[in-house]
Amino acid sequence: MIRAFACLLVACLAASPALAGAWPRTEGEVFLAAATRVVAARAEGPYSIYSNAYLEYGLGDRLTLGFDIGHGISGATKTIAFVQHPLPIRSDRHRFAAQIGVGQISGEVTLRPGFSYGFGFGHASGTGWFVIDSVAEIRLASGRTDYKSDITLGMSHGSRMKTILQVQTGLSHGDPSFIRLAPSLVIRTGARTHLELGMTRGLVGDHRTGLKLGFWRAF
């Protein structure tokens, strides 16, 4: 795994987590997240490298524009632009949002509808959030559809540290469904910058282990 971690450091310099949620960005706010994940079934390899970049921009108090670049549910390369809007469901603590995206996966024109649910809460040392993000990737030419749903529990610990536990689930056309566990530690390195260190472990349909290095930046 030492070799894998070295690969991760090198790749992250040239590459780019897909962070989604039900809370809209404020008008003019920009959020950028990028990460690289190195995965392997055995410590000695072979290794696979997956990189993603994710950008959100607040077009208004309720409309968010985003770009998601990297790898889709199937592992193929993707470039998706999307807009997200809160759903008119009245709740003080619960948030619901829908999105529609368009772009390409492996060169094929793709539609990506999505839905997000979010719930914020407080705890002894800070705040926390629970999020469910679900999307379908529909390739228009072939009719292939892949599905993914991520369940995320995050907690802040003071002003400098956050812990995240994510369960990643998906079904890619022609492949078995998968479930992965993805814990990570997020450390504030500047006023608006965070470093993310994490790992992934396949539980069902994916028996690989991965290391993750990423950053968040708000503007």
BELPEKA-V921714 format. One record per backbone hydrogen bond with DSSP energy under -1.0 kcal/mol. NH is the residue of the N-H (numbers start at 1). CO is the residue of the C=O. E is the energy in kcal/mol with one decimal. If there is no record, write none. Layout:
BEGIN
nh = <NH,NH>
co = <CO,CO>
e = <E,E>
END
This chain:
BEGIN
nh = <5,6,7,8,9,10,11,12,14,15,19,28,29,31,32,33,34,35,35,36,37,38,39,40,45,48,50,52,53,54,55,56,57,58,59,60,64,65,66,67,68,69,70,72,75,78,79,80,81,82,83,84,85,87,89,95,97,98,99,100,101,102,103,104,105,106,108,110,111,112,114,115,116,117,118,119,120,121,123,126,128,129,130,131,132,133,134,135,136,137,138,139,140,143,146,147,148,149,150,151,152,153,154,155,156,157,158,162,163,164,165,166,167,168,169,170,171,175,178,179,180,181,182,184,185,186,187,188,189,190,194,195,196,197,198,199,200,201,202,203,204,209,210,211,212,213,214,215,216,217,218,219>
co = <1,2,3,4,5,6,7,8,11,11,17,58,26,56,217,54,215,16,52,213,50,211,48,209,42,39,37,35,69,33,67,31,65,29,63,63,84,57,82,55,80,53,78,76,72,70,104,68,102,66,100,64,98,96,87,118,116,85,114,83,112,81,110,79,108,77,105,103,138,101,99,134,97,132,95,130,93,128,126,123,121,154,119,152,117,150,115,148,113,146,111,144,109,139,137,171,135,169,133,167,131,165,129,163,127,161,125,186,155,184,153,182,151,180,149,178,147,172,170,204,168,201,166,164,197,162,195,160,193,193,216,187,214,185,212,183,210,181,208,179,179,40,200,38,198,36,196,34,194,32,192,30>
e = <-2.4,-2.0,-2.2,-2.1,-2.1,-2.1,-2.8,-2.3,-1.1,-1.0,-1.3,-3.1,-2.3,-2.5,-3.1,-2.7,-2.1,-3.9,-2.1,-2.3,-3.1,-2.4,-2.8,-2.2,-1.8,-2.6,-2.8,-2.3,-3.1,-2.9,-2.6,-2.6,-2.9,-2.4,-1.9,-1.3,-2.4,-2.9,-3.0,-2.3,-3.0,-2.8,-2.2,-3.4,-1.2,-2.1,-2.3,-2.4,-2.5,-2.6,-2.0,-2.6,-2.6,-2.7,-2.7,-3.0,-2.3,-2.4,-2.1,-2.0,-1.2,-2.7,-2.1,-2.4,-2.1,-2.7,-1.8,-2.9,-2.6,-2.9,-2.3,-2.5,-2.7,-2.2,-2.8,-2.2,-1.2,-2.2,-2.8,-1.3,-3.2,-2.5,-2.3,-2.6,-2.5,-2.4,-2.7,-2.5,-2.0,-2.9,-3.2,-3.0,-2.4,-2.0,-2.1,-2.6,-2.3,-2.4,-2.9,-2.6,-3.0,-2.6,-2.9,-2.5,-3.3,-3.6,-2.5,-2.6,-2.7,-2.5,-2.8,-1.3,-2.9,-2.8,-2.1,-1.9,-2.8,-2.6,-2.6,-2.2,-3.1,-2.6,-3.2,-2.4,-3.1,-3.1,-2.9,-2.8,-2.2,-1.5,-2.3,-3.0,-3.0,-2.8,-2.3,-2.1,-1.9,-2.3,-2.7,-3.2,-1.7,-2.7,-2.8,-2.3,-2.9,-2.1,-2.4,-2.4,-2.4,-2.5,-2.0,-2.9>
END
